[in-house]
Amino acid sequence: MARHLITSAIPYINGIKHLGNLVGSQLPADVFARYQRGRGNEVLFLCATDEHGTPAELAAAKAGKPVADYCAEMHDIQAGIAEGFRLSFDHFGRSSSAQNHALTQQFAGVLADQGLIREVSETQMYSPTDGRYLPDRYIEGTCPNCGFDSARGDQCDNCTKQLDPVDLINPHSTVSGATDLEVRETKHLHLRQSEMKAELEAWIDSKHDWPILTTSIAKKWLNDGDGLQDRGITRDLDWGIPVRKGEEPWPGMEGKVFYVWFDAPIEYIACAQEWVDAGKGDDWARWWRTDKGAEDVTYTQFMGKDNVPFHTLSFPATILGSKEPWKLVDYIKSFNYLNYEGGQFSTSRGRGVFMDQALSILPSDYWRWWLLSHAPESSDSEFTWENFQASVNKDLADVLGNFVSRVTKFCRSKFGEAIPEGGSYGPEEEALIADISARLQRYTANMDAIEIRKSAQELRGIWAAGNEYLQSAAPWAAYKEDPDRAAAIIRLSLNLIALYAKISEPFIPDACATLRDALGQTGDQPWPDDAGAALSALAPGASFTVPENLFRKITDEERDSWQTQFSGKRD
């Protein structure tokens, strides 16, 4: 049994996320976790809410709530939505947890002992109007690199260039909108990433199988301009993890907190501690400490491309710099952006579909299938209502749903609600089994490689092969002349449904649960490594029920209505 540690980039606490956020990290991570469990492997799948930093303070202030109360409320909301999308986290934690406080402070102390943290007197934007220093995301302005007019003080979302607030052109406070900003001196701690450039570069170069998107972004940050820079890890904020050296005070850092991008990745580890403390597991260290058994763990991270620099450089610098036996990531699966109807998703403008809205109009399997089969892996992809309607109606309703309905209803009408006996397989059946076997091998290889779109394409092909066989074999015609021949066709087709229920589960778990219930399958079914054996798993005489219609079609009227409802204002 292989062991897989899987983490998804942890979403900010500030509101409900849109479908682009979902397909860029959490959803493909869930597919991989479900697949590995389906293969019989041991999986620990972790995620959490990212609760510190400017976004949390701003969102809480806008909501008129204390930031701690706001974060607790939003964590519960995000956890509920994740459950609605059937995201199978073993634990969904919180970066504000006591475990993450202690572990972040512990890492900071160890890094200081290793000489990798230095105190820096730096200039920082101060807003007389707000009466406070304005760290990174309290400031927006024009990017000096690409001209994007809504760049944040830490990074430009358009070109991904790392920035400091003082770099911005025409900066303004995101709290008050004030433009009369001043540059003042303050003291902060910096992680000496530049000292680790050679070690980080060698580590990245050793990852020959990483996606080009991941390595190209990492190397750009390593080598562009002046190369890898030291990075501030503290901020002048009220909400966050207080700056300490382990359990000891840090002189001169009173009233400061750790920068959210220092503590957020550490939450991956702390989340495992939360998992144990919640009574869900008994040993977090065997997943995270190579001196405690984690050397045989395969660790995979999932994230959008904007998160790659911190996960390929800053977090590994923290891990490697500690000189302690922590588990490093083995594979980083990164994604491009999902756009919406010719533009970008926009929370402020109400453009696009957000996770709670999606679940209010259609069950999760509809969204899971479209998003995963159009995952933005090699380039940005785009959601359109026309494409969504076509994909749902063709793939889910016409191909998979129609096959299940035709087979089960025909069997009930001619043979009753039991797997029919009689008849033997002929050349058509042997050809189908051979075709399914080859397709299944390709599907498994794509899933192992975390090629999400290719996996979905192969899965769709497996569904289509069943439909083509059914149409060609025509049991309704065979039954008139040779009922045993029709029985053999239907017996194989019912076994195909059982196969679909197993291999499709990572993509459409609710529909597959319905199929398993209809076929009377309880417990975990083995992964079908042998297609021939899998397609004879249902014994003649075993009972089944005809399931309700798996998927309904989306009407043109619904499509048009939703397109208008979620259009917002054009960017």
N, C-alpha and C positions, 0 to 999 in steps of 0.2 A: 504494500500500500504506500503510494507516494503521499507526501505532505505538501500542501499548498497554502501559503499565507497570501491573502489577496486584500489589497486596500484600494479604495476609491478616494480620489481627491475629496477632501471634506468641504461641504458647501458652506458658504457664509450664512450666518444666522439672519441676515437682513432681508427677510421676506421669502416668498415662495418662488422657486426657480422655474425657468421656462424649459421647454422641451430640448433646446440646444444644450443646456446644462446637463440634462438627464442623459442624453446620448453621448456626451463627451466624457463621462466618467462612470457614474453609478450603474447605468443600465448594462453596458458591455462587461463591466466587472461582475455583475450578477450572472450574466450568461456564462462567463468562464467558471464562476463558482459552482453554478448548477451543473455544468458539464463535468467538472472534476468530481463532484459528489456522485453524479450518475455513473462515472467510471469506477466508483468504489473507493476513491481516494479520500484522505482526511483533509478537510478544508477548514481554515479559520478566515472568515470574511468580515472585515472591519470597516466601519465608517463612523463619522461623527459630525456634529455641527461645529463650525469654526466661529467662536463666540467673542473673540477679543478684537481690539483695534477700532479704527475709525468707523467702519460700516455699522458695527453694533451700536456705538454711541449715537451716531446720526439717526439710525432707524428708531432707536428707543426714544430719542428726543422728539422725533416727528410723531411717534405714537403717543407721546405724553406719558411715558411709563419709566420707572426706574430701570436701568439697563439690565440688572440681574433678573428682574421680573419679566422683562421683555424677552430675554434669552431663554428663560425657562419655558415661557409660553410658546415661542417659536420652535424650540426643540421638539416639543410635543406635536406641534402641527406638522413639522417636517417629517417626524417619525411616522405619523399617521399616513401622510401622503406616500412615503416610501413603502409602507405596508400595502397601500392601495395599488401601487405598481408592482407588487410582489417582489420587492427587492429583499433578497434572503440573507440580510446581514446576520451574522452570529451575535453581533452587538453593535448598536448605534449609540455612540458615546457623546461626550461633550468636552470640548477643549478647556472649558472652565472648571473641570473636575478637580477635586483635591489631588487625585493621582497625577494629573498633568502639571499642576502647580509644583508638586514635589519633584517630579522627574525633570522638568525644565530647569528648575533651580539647581538640581544635581548636575545636569549637563553643563550649565554655565560655570559652576565651581570647578568641575574637572577640566574644562577647556581653559579656564584661567590658570589652573595649576600647570597645564601643558604650555603655557606662554602664548596661547592663541587668542587671547582677548586683550585689547588695549583700550585705555581711556583716551578719548579724543575731545578736545575743545573744538566745537564746530559752530558754524553759523546756521541759523535756522529761522524760518519765517515766523514772525510774531504778528498777531493781529490786535492792535489797540482796541478795535471795535469789539472783538470777542473777548479780550482780556486774557489771552493765552497763546502759547506756542501752537503752531499748526503743523502737525506731522503729516507726512505724505498725502494720505487720502482726504485730509481736510482742505486740500488745495487742488484746484484744477486750472488748466491753462492750455496754451498752444504748445504742441510738441516741437522742440527745436530741430528734430531729426526729419519728421515727415509732414509737419504742418497740421496734424490732427488737432482740432480745437477743443477737444474734451479729454486731453491727456491728464492722468492723475499724477500726483507728486512722486510716486514710486516707479511707475511704469506706464508706457503708452500702450493702450489696448489695440491700437491700430498697427503699429510696427513692432511691438514687444520690446522696444528699447528700454533698458533700465535707466531710471531718471532720479534726480534729486529735486525737491521742490524748487530750489533756487535756479534750476535749469529752465523752468517753464517761462514761456513768453506770455505777458499779460496775465499773471496769475491772480486768482481770486479765492476767497474763503468759501468753502462749500457749506459752512455753517450759516454765515450771514450774508454772503455775497460781497463782502467788503473787498475793495481793491487797494486800500491804503496799508499794504503790508510792509513790515519792516524786517530787516535782517538783524538778528541779535545773536549773541554768543550763548551757548549752553554746552554742557558736558554729557557725553554719551559713551557707551561701550560699543566697540567694533569687533566683529569676528574677523580674524586675520586670514581670510580666504586666500589672499595672494600667496601666503606662505605654503599653501597646499596645492598650488596650481599643478605642479609636476605630478603629484600623486593622484590628483583628480583626473588629469588628462590621461595618465596611464590606465587608470581604472575604466574610464569611458572607452578608451581605445580597445580594451579587452572585451568589450561587449559587441562582438561582431554580428550578433543576430538582432540587435535593436533596430526598431524602425528608423528609416532615414530621417523622418520628421524629428524624432527625439534627439538623435546624435547631431543633426545639423544645428539645431537650436542651442544645444549644450556647447558645441565647439565655437559657435558664433560668440557666445558670452565669454568663452575662455580666451579668445584670440582677437576679437574686434577691438580697435582703438588701443587703449592701454592695457587690454587684457583683463583678467579676473581681478576685481577690486575687493578690498576689504568692505564689509557690509555692517552698517549699524544694526545692533540687536536690541536697543532700548528706545523708548519713546516717552515724551512728556504727556502722559495720559493718566486719567483716574482709573479707568477700567482695564484690567489685565492682570498678569502674574507679577507680583512685586519682585523687584530685582534683589536677589540674594545669592550668596555663594553657598549652595546647598542650604543648610539650616542657619548659616551665619549671615549677619548683615553685610552689606557692601558699602563701605564708607564713600560718601560723595554721591551715591545713587538713590538717596532717600526720596521717596515720592515718585519715582519712575517705575515703569513697567517694562517687561520684555516685549519686543516688537512681535507682532502677531505672526510674521513669517518665520520667526525663530521657534515659537512655541507650538504653532499649528502642526508641523510634521511630527514633532515629538509626541503629539496626541495619538498617532498611530500606535506607538508602543504603549502609552498610558491607557489607550482604549482596551488593550488586551488585559491590563491589570483591572480595569473596570469590569470587564467580562468575567473575570474570576471572582471579584468582590461581589458581583451580582448573583453569584451562585450558578453561573452557566458553564464554567470551566474550572479545572483544578490546577492548571500550571501554565501561566503565561510565558515563563522564561524559556520553556522548551521550543517556543516559536520565535523568540527574539534574541536569545543569548546562545552564541555558538559554543560556549563552554557548558551549556545545559541541554544540548541536543538539537539546537537549531541549525547545525551544519548540514543536516539532510533535508532542510526545508527549501522549497522553491518559492521565492517571494516575488510577486508580480504587482506592480502599481498601474492604475488606470487614471488618466487625467487629460484635460484639454491642453492644447499647446501653450497657452499662456502660463500654465503652472510648471512647465518643463524646467526652466532655469533653476527654480528653487529645489526641485526634486533631483536634479542631476548634479547640482553644485552645492547649494547652501546646506541642505539636509545631509548629503554625504560628507560634507566638510565637518559637520557636527559629529557625525558617527565616527568617521576616520580620525578626526582630531582628538577625540576622547581617548584613543588608544585602548579602549575597552572592547570586549568581545561581543559587540552588537551585530545583528544580522543586517547585511546590506542588501539592497534590492538586486534581484537577478535580471528582471526584465521590466522595462517601462513602456507601456502601450499608450501612446499619445494620439490625440484626435485633433483634426481641424475644426472649423466652425460650421454649425448648421445655421443657415440663413433662412429668412422667412419671406416668401412672396416678393422676391425682388429687392429686399432690403434686409435690415437687421431686426432681430427681436428687440423690443424696447419696452422696458417696464414703465418708464415715465410717460410714454406715448400710448401705452396700451396696445402695442402691436405684437401679435403673435399669441401662441397658446401656452399658457402656464400649466404646471402640473395638476393643480387642483381643478382648473377649468377643463382640462382634457378628460379627467376621470368623471366629471359631471355630465359629459355628453356621450361617452362610449367606454366600455370596459377596457381594462389595461392591455389585454392581449392585442387589441386592434392597434394601439399606439406602439407597443413593444415591437410588433412585427414590422410596421412601417419604418420606425426609427432604426432598428437594427439592420434591416435589409437595405437601408440607405445611409448607413453610418459614414460620417465624413473621415474616412481613413487616409486616402491618398490625396485628397483635396477637399476644399469646402463643398458642402452639399446644400441643397435648398428644399425646404418644405413648401409644397403648393397643395392646395385643396384638391385640385384635379388629379394630381399624382397620388395623393393619399386615397381618394375615392377609388381610383382605378386599381391600385395595389390591393386594397382591402377586398374589393368586389371580385377581382380575378383570383388572387392567390388564396385568400382565406375562405371566401364564400364559394367560388366556382370550382376551385381545385380541391382543397382539403375538405371543406364542409360538404360539398356536393358528393364527394366520394363516400364519405362516412354515411351520409343519409341514404344514398342509393343502395349501398351494400346491406346495411342493417335492415332497412325497410323491405327490401326484396327477400332477404332471408326470413324475416318474420312472416311474410305473406306466403312463402312457399315451403319453408322447413320448420317454422316456429322459432322461438327465441332460444335457440341452442346451436352450437357449432355443428353443421351438418356432417354426417358420415357419408361414406360411399364415394366412388369415383377415385381416379388416380391422376397424378400430374402428368402432363404431356409436354411436348416441345415448347408450347407457349409459356407454360409455367416455369420450365427450366430456364428459358431465356430471361424471364422476368427476374428470377432469383439471381441469376448471374449479373444482370444489369444493376439490381439493387445492391448486390455485394460490392461491385466496383464503385458505385456512387457512395455507398456507405464508407468505404475506405477513404475516398476523397474528402467526404464530409468530416470524418474523424481527423484526418491530417490537417484540414483547414482549422478545425476547432483547437487542435493542439498548438497550431501556430498563431492562434488568436487572430485569424483573418475573418472578421465578423461578416462582412458583406459576401465574401466567397462562400462562407459556411451557409449563409441564408440562401444564396443562389443554388447551392448543391442540395439543400434541404427542400427547396421548392421543386427541384428536379426529381427528387425521390417521390414527393407527393404526385407530381405530374405523371411519373411512370406508372403509378397505380391506376390513375384515371385512364391512361392510354391502354393499359392492359384490360381494364374492365370494359372499355368501349369495344376493343377488338375481340375479346373472348365472348362478350354478349351473353351472359348467363340467362337473360330473359328469353333469348331465342333458343339457346341450348336446352332449356328446361322442357320445351315442347316436344323435343325428340329424344332427349337423353337426360333425365333428371339427375343421374349420378354425375354426369359431366358438369352440370350446373352446380351441384353440391361441391365438387372439387374447386371450381372457380371461386365460389363464395367462401369456402373454408380458407383458401389462400388470401382472399381479400380481407377477411376478418382478421387474419394474422398480420396483414399489412397495417391495419388500424392499430393493433397492439404495438407494432414496431414504431409507427408514427408517434404513438403516445409516449414512448420512451425517448426517442431521439429528438423530438420537437420540444420537449419540456423546457430546455434552457431558453427558448424563444417565446413560447406561448403556454406558460405553466397552467393557467386555469382551464384552457381547452383540453389539455392533456390529462388533467385530473378528472374532467368529465368523461373522457374516453376510458380511462382506467376503471372508473366506477361502473360505467356501462358494461365493460367486459368482465367485471367481477375480479379485477386484479387488486390484491392488497399487498402492502409492503413494497419494498424496493425491488424492481425487476433488474436483472443483470444487464449490463451493456451488451448490445448485440454484436459481438466481435465476429460471430459466425452467422451470416445472414440466413443461410439455409436452416440452421437450427432455430433461429429466432422466428422464422416464418412457419414453424410447426409447433410453436409453444402452446397455442390454444388447442387443447385436446378435443376431439369430436365428442359431442354430448354436453360440453360445458355450456352453461347458460349465459345469456347476455340480455341487456335491455337496449331498446332503441333510444339513443340520447336525443335531447332537445336539439334544435337547430344550432350548430356550433357557432356560426357567424351569420349575421344578417347583412344584406347589402345596404350601402349608403345611397340614399336617393339624391337626385340632382337638386331637389328643393332643399334638403339638409345641407348639402355642400354649399349652395349659394348663401344660405342663411348664416352658416358658420364663417364663411369667407367675409361677409359683411360684419358680423359680430366682433371678429378678432382683427379687423383691419387697422383700428386706431387711426393715427395720423401718419402720413408718409414721412420718413426721415428726410 
